[in-house]
């Protein structure tokens, strides 16, 4: 039996979700089952169609359209807590080899969910499940228990030149 490790992809730079999806693709091509739960995301991103092309990757959006530039609502909190409970069950049952909790750090940053609940969920998971937590502002408590932490730093970004999100690259 292999031990599943905890990864964190955080930081101000682009590429956290992209790196997690790269790992998902690698795992899927090795005949592993992958679950991706996207916190605070409800908009139509290109990746939500992955199941049509790679059947051993399941993705669910656990939020509503992005609220990042607004205050979170009670509905955002409700969805995040329901999403966390769903992910807790998935991590415990061990049906998936890799579980990605996309933007869970943002859900924590906006106080949609509690850090203690996330830590308990990680500690209760099936021992062989690899788990990835993405999003800016990773909490110190998560960094301490993680086995791998990558910080994405922005050095230069074309958004500053006015380039909008492009389908298949940023959305």
Backbone bond lengths (Angstrom), bond angles and torsions (degrees), N, CA, C in turn:
res aa  C-N    CA-C-N  psi(-1)  N-CA   C-N-CA  omega(-1)  CA-C   N-CA-C  phi
1 X - - - 1.453 - - 1.528 108.94 -
2 X 1.303 116.12 134.50 1.453 120.79 177.43 1.517 110.11 -90.88
3 X 1.319 115.21 149.31 1.452 119.78 175.01 1.522 108.06 -86.62
4 X 1.316 116.19 135.80 1.454 120.68 175.31 1.512 109.94 -88.47
5 X 1.304 116.52 134.86 1.458 121.79 -177.71 1.520 111.43 -102.55
6 X 1.322 115.39 163.02 1.464 122.69 177.24 1.522 108.11 -105.11
7 X 1.339 115.42 123.77 1.465 122.48 176.88 1.525 108.10 -109.91
8 X 1.322 116.77 146.46 1.465 122.20 170.05 1.516 107.49 -128.62
9 X 1.338 115.46 128.55 1.464 122.17 172.80 1.519 105.71 -116.17
10 X 1.332 117.08 111.50 1.456 121.90 -173.45 1.521 109.66 -137.38
11 X 1.325 116.79 -176.34 1.458 122.13 176.56 1.512 112.63 113.29
12 X 1.314 114.64 173.16 1.465 122.46 -175.75 1.530 113.34 -84.00
13 X 1.303 117.71 -12.55 1.460 120.49 -175.75 1.522 113.61 -86.53
14 X 1.335 114.61 164.66 1.464 122.83 177.40 1.531 109.20 -72.90
15 X 1.328 116.59 146.52 1.451 119.14 169.61 1.515 116.95 122.32
16 X 1.315 118.15 -0.02 1.466 120.31 -177.52 1.532 111.39 -67.61
17 X 1.310 116.42 -53.37 1.468 120.39 177.29 1.517 110.07 -65.82
18 X 1.303 117.17 -39.29 1.462 121.67 179.73 1.531 110.61 -60.07
19 X 1.321 117.16 -43.46 1.474 120.40 177.94 1.522 110.58 -64.12
20 X 1.321 116.83 -41.54 1.467 120.24 179.55 1.525 110.57 -63.13
21 X 1.333 116.89 -40.26 1.465 120.10 178.66 1.525 111.30 -69.61
22 X 1.315 117.58 -31.26 1.466 119.88 173.81 1.515 110.90 -62.68
23 X 1.330 116.58 -42.29 1.458 120.89 176.74 1.528 110.70 -65.09
24 X 1.337 116.09 -39.68 1.479 120.40 177.69 1.526 110.68 -60.44
25 X 1.311 116.62 -43.75 1.460 121.04 178.72 1.526 110.73 -62.70
26 X 1.312 116.80 -44.92 1.464 120.76 178.98 1.527 110.62 -60.67
27 X 1.321 116.77 -45.01 1.469 120.81 179.61 1.528 110.56 -64.01
28 X 1.315 117.11 -44.82 1.468 120.80 -179.34 1.532 111.14 -61.82
29 X 1.318 117.03 -38.55 1.462 120.41 -179.87 1.533 111.28 -72.13
30 X 1.333 116.63 -14.49 1.471 121.29 174.46 1.533 110.36 -98.23
31 X 1.340 115.91 21.04 1.467 123.42 178.23 1.526 113.90 63.04
32 X 1.306 116.22 29.05 1.462 120.53 175.17 1.520 108.93 -96.26
33 X 1.327 116.04 152.74 1.456 122.04 177.76 1.525 109.44 -92.61
34 X 1.334 115.21 134.86 1.468 121.39 -174.52 1.524 109.68 -125.59
35 X 1.328 116.15 135.62 1.461 122.38 172.06 1.517 107.93 -120.44
36 X 1.341 115.33 132.76 1.463 121.35 177.22 1.523 107.97 -122.91
37 X 1.328 115.73 117.78 1.456 121.87 174.11 1.515 108.09 -107.45
38 X 1.329 116.58 118.66 1.466 120.74 -177.50 1.528 110.11 -99.66
39 X 1.328 115.58 107.01 1.457 121.39 176.40 1.523 109.15 -77.40
40 X 1.305 116.28 150.57 1.474 125.68 179.25 1.531 113.94 52.01
41 X 1.300 117.05 20.90 1.468 120.05 177.40 1.518 108.85 -123.06
42 X 1.324 115.34 131.60 1.452 121.69 175.91 1.512 110.80 -142.99
43 X 1.340 115.91 -5.00 1.462 120.11 179.61 1.521 109.75 -76.67
44 X 1.291 116.80 160.09 1.461 122.76 -178.36 1.526 109.49 -80.68
45 X 1.314 115.75 96.04 1.462 121.97 173.21 1.522 107.20 -95.06
46 X 1.312 116.79 154.03 1.467 120.83 -178.21 1.521 112.37 -58.88
47 X 1.328 117.61 -32.96 1.461 119.99 -175.28 1.521 114.23 -67.39
48 X 1.331 118.36 -17.30 1.472 118.75 -178.16 1.529 111.90 -66.32
49 X 1.314 117.59 -13.44 1.465 121.56 178.03 1.530 113.22 -90.91
50 X 1.325 117.67 7.47 1.463 120.82 -174.49 1.530 112.17 -57.96
51 X 1.329 118.05 -35.44 1.473 120.63 -177.61 1.525 112.49 -61.79
52 X 1.328 116.97 -27.78 1.473 120.55 177.91 1.525 111.17 -65.45
53 X 1.318 116.16 -26.33 1.464 120.98 -174.42 1.532 113.31 -108.04
54 X 1.329 115.73 -31.68 1.468 120.32 -178.21 1.523 107.38 -131.21
55 X 1.327 116.72 95.81 1.468 120.22 -171.70 1.525 115.68 -65.00
56 X 1.330 119.88 -20.60 1.455 118.66 -179.77 1.539 112.74 -90.65
57 X 1.342 116.62 15.44 1.467 121.94 169.46 1.520 107.38 -115.47
58 X 1.331 116.13 123.83 1.465 122.14 175.62 1.523 107.52 -111.96
59 X 1.331 116.18 133.28 1.461 121.01 179.79 1.519 109.45 -129.04
60 X 1.329 114.97 139.83 1.460 121.10 176.22 1.522 108.95 -137.82
61 X 1.310 115.10 137.00 1.457 119.99 174.03 1.521 107.58 -92.52
62 X 1.314 116.16 124.28 1.452 122.58 -172.66 1.530 112.58 -104.15
63 X 1.319 116.70 7.62 1.465 121.05 -179.71 1.506 110.84 -128.54
64 X 1.326 114.91 -171.52 1.461 120.21 175.42 1.523 107.06 -109.05
65 X 1.302 116.49 -175.64 1.469 117.97 179.27 1.515 109.53 -50.90
66 X 1.297 115.15 144.29 1.457 123.55 -170.62 1.530 112.53 -50.78
67 X 1.340 116.60 132.44 1.460 121.76 179.66 1.518 111.63 -109.20
68 X 1.307 118.74 9.09 1.460 122.57 -168.85 1.531 113.03 -51.23
69 X 1.308 118.32 -30.74 1.461 119.94 -179.18 1.525 112.05 -97.44
70 X 1.337 116.87 8.71 1.462 122.79 178.50 1.516 107.95 -131.35
71 X 1.310 116.25 171.48 1.463 119.47 174.37 1.519 109.01 -77.68
72 X 1.341 116.92 142.74 1.458 119.34 176.11 1.533 110.55 -65.21
73 X 1.310 115.70 148.29 1.457 121.83 179.95 1.523 109.83 -100.91
74 X 1.310 116.71 173.62 1.462 121.01 174.04 1.525 110.41 -60.88
75 X 1.338 116.22 -32.82 1.459 120.22 177.70 1.529 110.86 -65.83
76 X 1.341 117.01 -38.80 1.470 120.28 176.95 1.532 110.29 -61.09
77 X 1.321 116.15 -43.74 1.465 121.23 179.98 1.528 109.95 -63.97
78 X 1.328 116.41 -45.98 1.467 121.12 -179.95 1.528 110.66 -59.54
79 X 1.324 116.46 -47.43 1.470 120.36 -179.25 1.526 111.76 -62.92
80 X 1.336 116.38 -41.44 1.462 119.61 -179.96 1.526 111.00 -64.38
81 X 1.325 116.92 -42.17 1.473 120.19 179.56 1.523 110.97 -66.88
82 X 1.322 116.97 -40.94 1.467 120.33 176.17 1.527 110.66 -64.08
83 X 1.330 116.26 -40.72 1.467 120.72 177.45 1.514 111.96 -63.40
84 X 1.319 116.23 -40.22 1.456 120.48 178.54 1.526 110.72 -63.31
85 X 1.325 116.90 -41.94 1.464 120.83 179.30 1.531 110.73 -64.50
86 X 1.331 116.27 -40.89 1.471 120.70 177.47 1.538 109.64 -61.73
87 X 1.324 116.59 -45.21 1.466 120.68 -179.55 1.523 111.32 -66.76
88 X 1.321 117.57 -34.63 1.465 121.43 177.08 1.535 109.77 -58.61
89 X 1.331 115.99 -46.96 1.468 120.90 -179.86 1.523 110.93 -63.53
90 X 1.320 116.08 -43.09 1.465 121.14 -179.56 1.520 110.84 -62.66
91 X 1.331 116.95 -43.56 1.464 120.96 179.98 1.534 111.67 -66.74
92 X 1.318 116.49 -36.45 1.470 120.48 -179.36 1.522 112.61 -70.72
93 X 1.340 116.58 -41.09 1.462 118.65 -174.56 1.523 113.00 -72.74
94 X 1.313 118.60 -22.95 1.457 121.12 175.12 1.514 115.64 71.74
95 X 1.320 117.27 19.22 1.471 121.68 179.99 1.535 111.52 -70.23
96 X 1.334 115.97 -28.91 1.467 121.45 -179.56 1.526 109.27 -105.18
97 X 1.330 116.00 141.29 1.458 121.33 177.77 1.520 112.23 -79.06
98 X 1.331 115.89 -32.23 1.464 122.32 -178.73 1.522 108.07 -131.45
99 X 1.327 115.91 128.81 1.463 121.64 176.64 1.516 107.86 -123.14
100 X 1.326 115.36 124.62 1.463 121.66 178.99 1.520 108.22 -109.03
101 X 1.323 115.26 124.62 1.462 122.71 177.83 1.526 106.49 -106.00
102 X 1.322 114.22 83.08 1.462 121.90 -172.29 1.530 110.18 -73.51
103 X 1.317 115.70 127.06 1.472 124.67 179.16 1.525 113.60 65.91
104 X 1.322 117.35 21.06 1.461 119.05 176.54 1.523 111.18 -64.72
105 X 1.334 117.08 -30.31 1.468 119.50 177.35 1.529 111.49 -63.97
106 X 1.321 117.12 -33.79 1.468 120.99 176.76 1.526 109.99 -69.61
107 X 1.330 116.84 -39.85 1.468 120.27 176.85 1.527 110.11 -60.14
108 X 1.310 117.25 -38.72 1.464 121.24 176.59 1.529 111.19 -69.24
109 X 1.306 116.70 -43.68 1.467 121.81 -179.14 1.531 111.43 -57.89
110 X 1.323 116.85 -39.40 1.463 121.69 -179.90 1.530 112.67 -89.42
111 X 1.341 116.61 10.83 1.463 122.32 176.78 1.528 113.41 58.66
112 X 1.330 116.13 33.40 1.463 120.07 175.25 1.525 110.48 -77.00
113 X 1.330 115.32 -28.60 1.465 122.63 178.99 1.522 107.72 -138.18
114 X 1.312 115.85 165.85 1.473 121.99 -176.22 1.527 110.92 -100.00
115 X 1.323 116.04 141.20 1.463 121.58 179.82 1.531 111.53 -59.89
116 X 1.321 117.37 -38.66 1.466 120.64 -179.69 1.528 110.64 -61.39
117 X 1.336 116.60 -38.10 1.466 120.38 179.44 1.529 111.09 -66.31
118 X 1.323 116.63 -38.18 1.468 120.37 179.30 1.526 109.99 -68.62
119 X 1.317 117.18 -44.37 1.470 120.48 179.30 1.527 110.24 -62.57
120 X 1.330 117.01 -44.35 1.470 119.90 177.85 1.520 111.01 -60.25
121 X 1.331 116.86 -42.35 1.460 121.39 179.09 1.530 110.39 -59.91
122 X 1.317 116.67 -44.40 1.466 120.46 179.92 1.530 111.04 -65.45
123 X 1.309 116.77 -39.82 1.468 120.75 -179.76 1.522 112.59 -70.18
124 X 1.318 116.94 -26.55 1.468 121.59 -178.36 1.529 112.90 -88.86
125 X 1.316 117.56 -4.70 1.464 119.77 -173.97 1.525 111.23 -68.49
126 X 1.310 115.25 158.08 1.456 121.41 173.74 1.536 107.60 -59.09
127 X 1.321 117.20 136.46 1.470 121.59 -169.71 1.524 114.62 -62.38
128 X 1.326 117.85 -23.04 1.459 118.90 -176.82 1.531 113.20 -99.11
129 X 1.329 118.17 8.16 1.469 120.99 179.14 1.525 109.68 -87.48
130 X 1.323 115.58 123.15 1.463 122.82 173.59 1.520 106.69 -81.95
131 X 1.329 118.01 135.81 1.462 120.31 -177.14 1.529 110.05 -132.98
132 X 1.330 114.95 138.90 1.461 122.37 179.85 1.520 108.65 -121.62
133 X 1.330 116.12 130.48 1.459 122.65 175.77 1.520 107.55 -113.43
134 X 1.335 116.72 125.93 1.461 119.13 -179.57 1.524 110.86 -116.89
135 X 1.310 114.27 167.62 1.455 121.98 174.99 1.522 112.33 118.90
136 X 1.317 113.81 153.48 1.462 120.32 176.43 1.517 110.12 -63.64
137 X 1.314 114.66 164.88 1.465 123.07 170.61 1.530 113.98 63.10
138 X 1.312 117.98 40.81 1.468 120.47 177.37 1.529 109.35 -56.58
139 X 1.306 115.63 133.25 1.472 122.09 -179.45 1.529 110.28 -70.99
140 X 1.301 114.30 144.42 1.472 122.04 179.04 1.527 111.21 -54.42
141 X 1.335 116.33 -40.69 1.464 120.53 -178.74 1.531 111.83 -61.77
142 X 1.324 117.05 -35.24 1.472 120.45 177.78 1.517 110.96 -74.38
143 X 1.317 116.40 -40.64 1.467 120.32 178.90 1.527 109.97 -59.43
144 X 1.332 116.86 -37.87 1.463 121.08 -179.30 1.527 112.66 -65.27
145 X 1.337 118.31 -35.63 1.471 119.54 -177.56 1.526 113.01 -92.39
146 X 1.325 117.30 -11.79 1.473 120.87 -178.81 1.525 110.65 -70.28
147 X 1.333 114.39 153.80 1.464 121.42 175.86 1.519 111.95 -94.08
148 X 1.330 116.52 -24.14 1.459 122.47 -178.65 1.528 107.27 -143.26
149 X 1.318 116.82 127.38 1.464 121.27 177.60 1.518 107.86 -130.47
150 X 1.330 115.11 124.59 1.460 121.16 175.79 1.517 107.97 -118.42
151 X 1.329 115.77 129.11 1.458 121.85 177.95 1.527 108.11 -107.02
152 X 1.326 115.98 118.59 1.466 121.04 179.26 1.534 107.86 -89.05
153 X 1.314 116.70 115.14 1.461 121.27 178.41 1.514 110.01 -101.41
154 X 1.329 115.73 134.07 1.463 119.30 174.95 1.519 108.84 -84.06
155 X 1.307 115.15 122.91 1.461 121.17 174.78 1.523 109.12 -102.87
156 X 1.326 114.88 -39.94 1.457 121.06 -179.38 1.518 107.25 -154.74
157 X 1.341 117.39 141.60 1.461 120.60 179.75 1.523 109.38 -145.27
158 X 1.327 116.25 135.27 1.466 121.22 -178.90 1.521 113.10 -71.28
159 X 1.333 119.04 -11.30 1.470 120.73 173.66 1.529 110.29 -57.90
160 X 1.323 115.40 -33.17 1.470 119.93 -177.93 1.531 111.75 -68.55
161 X 1.333 116.14 -14.04 1.464 121.27 174.65 1.523 110.94 -94.81
162 X 1.331 116.69 4.09 1.459 121.30 178.70 1.523 115.04 92.62
163 X 1.326 118.13 8.58 1.459 121.40 179.15 1.529 108.34 -71.78
164 X 1.326 116.40 125.77 1.468 122.14 178.51 1.515 110.28 -84.07
165 X 1.337 115.47 164.37 1.470 120.55 177.38 1.526 110.30 -57.45
166 X 1.328 115.85 131.53 1.460 121.46 -177.91 1.517 110.02 -106.62
167 X 1.329 115.69 135.67 1.468 121.54 -179.18 1.529 109.18 -59.93
168 X 1.309 115.64 131.06 1.451 121.09 179.38 1.530 114.18 87.00
169 X 1.313 117.18 -9.86 1.467 121.01 176.90 1.528 110.33 -116.15
170 X 1.321 116.71 -57.47 1.472 120.98 176.65 1.522 113.43 -107.76
171 X 1.297 117.35 -15.62 1.484 118.70 -178.55 1.517 110.70 -139.98
